């Protein structure tokens, strides 16, 4: 798997409501989980 190197002090992530909420109005917990995991990995790499 290729990994891109990011040399930045801050990364801004914009997540739309349609990505976080199912069409029926329920919260998409799987997306929240994946997002939290990914952002946590970035934080661990000293990114904020």
Backbone torsions as a table, in degrees:
resi	resn	phi	psi	omega
1	UNK	NA	132.4	176.6
2	UNK	-80.7	137.9	175.9
3	UNK	-118.6	130.9	177.4
4	UNK	-87.1	141.5	177.1
5	UNK	-88.3	128.7	178.7
6	UNK	-115.3	118.6	178.5
7	UNK	-110.6	84.3	-179.0
8	UNK	-145.0	152.1	176.9
9	UNK	-86.3	-23.2	-177.6
10	UNK	-143.2	138.2	176.3
11	UNK	-122.2	127.9	179.6
12	UNK	-102.3	129.0	-179.4
13	UNK	-118.3	123.0	177.5
14	UNK	-108.2	121.5	-178.5
15	UNK	-120.8	123.1	-179.2
16	UNK	-78.6	154.8	179.0
17	UNK	-57.0	-37.8	-178.0
18	UNK	-65.2	-19.7	176.4
19	UNK	-82.1	-23.9	-174.8
20	UNK	-101.2	-16.2	-175.9
21	UNK	-124.2	132.2	174.9
22	UNK	-68.6	158.5	178.4
23	UNK	-55.9	-26.5	-179.7
24	UNK	-83.5	0.9	177.5
25	UNK	96.8	-8.5	179.6
26	UNK	-76.7	149.0	178.3
27	UNK	-70.7	134.8	178.8
28	UNK	-87.1	89.0	-175.5
29	UNK	-65.9	-31.3	179.4
30	UNK	-63.9	-41.9	178.3
31	UNK	-66.3	-42.9	176.8
32	UNK	-58.7	-43.7	-179.1
33	UNK	-62.0	-47.3	-180.0
34	UNK	-64.0	-41.1	178.7
35	UNK	-64.2	-45.4	179.4
36	UNK	-62.3	-40.9	179.5
37	UNK	-62.9	-46.1	-178.6
38	UNK	-65.4	-45.5	-179.9
39	UNK	-67.1	-35.0	176.9
40	UNK	-63.2	-41.1	178.2
41	UNK	-62.9	-39.1	177.7
42	UNK	-66.8	-40.8	178.9
43	UNK	-62.8	-40.0	178.5
44	UNK	-62.0	-30.0	177.1
45	UNK	-84.4	16.4	177.4
46	UNK	67.5	32.6	172.5
47	UNK	-102.8	145.0	175.9
48	UNK	-136.5	NA	NA
